[in-house]
Structures are given as structure tokens and as C-alpha cells.
Amino acid sequence: MPMRRLSVTVDRFPLARRFTIARGSKTEAAVVTCTFEAGGFRGRGECVPYARYGESVETVCTAIEGVRATLEAGADRAALQSLLPAGAARNAVDCALWDLEAKAAGTSVARLLGIGTPHPIDTAFTISLDPPEEMHRATAAVANRTVLKVKVGGPEGDAERMRAVRAAAPAARLIIDANEGWRPETIRDHMLVASSIGAFVVEQPLPAGQDEILARMPRPVPVCADESVHGSDDLAALVGRYDYVNLKLDKTGGLTEGLRFLAEARRLGFGVMAGCMVGSSLGMAPAVLLAQDAELCDLDGPLLLAEDRPDGLRYDGSTVGVPQAALWG
């Protein structure tokens, strides 16, 4: 491979409407895009810096710039794992290297991974945290979707939120996502409500590091780890507390570690959700490949944007399509 040229840009995508979770609201998705060019080929990757993990667009750009010379000199994906820590910066670089490798080889990332022919898959659509009546209205507008992710975790009113969403979408599979917003003194009551409305899974009900109670209490609804898990090394400590784990490439630090995460999760007996931050189709594309082997898919980020990237993923009803080469992979 000839000498590479690296560019790092910050792209901002206004959201179609305000998006709220237990930790706050946002009106735009700010992403960092990493692009390699070499030998007439181009590879791209995207990441979403996340303040919850101490990241910003500035810190992510600085991290990538700090290893620019090594990357442009030809460092591969294996070397990258020690050049940058797990997190958003490594994700953008890793996914760009996968894309570049596939383009230079005249093939696809799916073939490099031995996936065969990827297929469209059902993805969740997220209902933002709002007062119960507003969540009911928002749900009614998308009640035909097969899977809905319901944001809860407010200081009060979560039981009413869950019931309001179920009333508006009686047939949908529901993922209840508290984003660490519940507490040991409230979790039992909230879990019983989730069970009563037939929720499929409850995601990250308690703050990371304060979830030991999950190993000692009945779980009438399966529980999925999100903020409590980042990479494959975290998984063993979650056995007995969680039933599913949320695989997000911005946490694992890219597709390379994401593949290890998926294999280790299977070895330990976890179900897997392929998840995302709020970003464009470029950020979702690698995760679509991982979602081929996941029980749950939550890759609706582009649906929350006012406008996606050109050549974005195709969303058809409740399904998300396979990325085309013009986008990634």
C-alpha cells in the first residue's frame, strides 16, 4: 500500500427534533470523520465523541492527530489497538482502515469477514424521553414499527411513560432504556411495570458500578448492559448481572475489537444488541455487519437526523439495509 494521506474533519448533523435521554438533550449530532487516501483508493470511518466517557470532538481530533505520522506511515489495524485506547477516536480510524483495505482489494468488508451475503435487518426506533402524553403521541406515529426503544430514567413518571408507550403500540417489541437513571430503591417497582407491559428487555437500569443488585434480585425482564460494558475485557465481570450486552463501536474502539467483543459475549452466554450513538449512516454501516449475528439491532441514528450523508443506508419500514460501497465497506 502506498503512503497514506489522512484527513480528520468534524461534521455536524442537525436532528429532526430534540432528542432527550436521562442525562440530557441534544439538537445535533457532532461526529468526527476520518478519511484515508492511498493509491487512488479512499476509506472512511465515523465516530461520535461522548461526554459521558469524557470525550469531545476536540479530544478525539487531538488523539487522532497525535498518531497521524504513524498512521500515514502504514500502521495497520493490529498496531492501532495499542496506538489508541478504546473509544471514539480509535473507532473512526479502525473503520476507515477496514474500508480502505476492502476498496484496495476490490472486495467488501463483509467478504473480508466471511459473512457471505449480508441482509437487511429489523432495527429499533427510539422514542425520546418526554412527558408520558408526548411519548404516547410520538409512539402512535410509529406504532407500525416492529421494535421500539423507549427512553426512560426521569426523576419520576417512568411507570406512566412505559404504560403510555405500550398503549400506543400494543404489538411492538419494547426495549426500555433507562440510561443509568433508576436506583436500587426504585428498580424492583420499575422492573415489575416493564414486565406487566410485556417489555422484551430493560437496558442499563442502574448506574455503571452500582449494578451489583442485579445479581441478587429476580429479573422478570431480561437486562442489557450498556454503560457498564465497553470492550471484551469487561464482559466476564457482568456474568450473573446481565442477560444481554450492547455492542457499540464507539465504546469498543472499532470493528476490530467489536468482533472480539461479539465472540467473547457468545462464549460467556450473553445475548447481543448491536447499538449506536446518534450519528450518520457512515457510523452505522460497520455495525450493520455485526448486527447480522445479534439478537437485537438498534441502528436508527440516521432516522433521527434532519438529513443524512449522501449514499446513506436505506431504511425501509422497520428494516435497515446493507451499506453500499459508495458509503462504506
Number of C-alpha atoms within 10 A of each C-alpha: 9 11 13 19 17 21 14 21 13 16 14 13 20 16 21 14 13 13 19 16 20 19 12 8 12 14 15 19 20 21 26 26 22 26 23 22 19 16 11 8 16 21 24 26 31 34 34 29 25 19 9 9 11 8 15 19 21 11 14 24 19 14 17 22 16 13 14 16 14 14 23 17 13 14 16 15 21 11 12 20 16 10 17 18 15 19 24 33 32 33 31 30 31 27 31 28 27 24 27 25 21 22 19 16 12 9 14 21 21 18 13 14 11 9 13 10 10 16 14 18 20 20 26 26 24 25 23 21 24 20 16 19 13 16 22 23 14 17 24 17 12 19 20 15 19 18 25 25 22 27 26 30 24 18 9 11 13 23 16 16 24 24 17 21 26 24 15 18 22 14 14 21 18 26 25 27 25 23 23 22 21 22 15 15 8 12 17 17 12 18 22 15 19 24 17 13 16 18 21 17 23 28 27 26 28 24 17 15 8 12 20 14 12 19 13 10 11 11 17 17 19 18 23 26 27 24 20 22 21 23 22 18 11 14 19 12 11 20 15 12 19 24 19 24 28 27 30 29 36 26 29 24 27 31 26 19 22 25 17 15 24 24 12 18 21 13 10 12 11 20 19 24 25 26 27 22 21 26 29 30 25 26 30 30 24 25 23 27 23 25 25 18 15 19 11 23 27 27 31 25 22 25 19 23 20 12 14 19 14 11 14 21 23 15 17 11 12 18 20 23 18 23 25 14 14 9 19 29 29
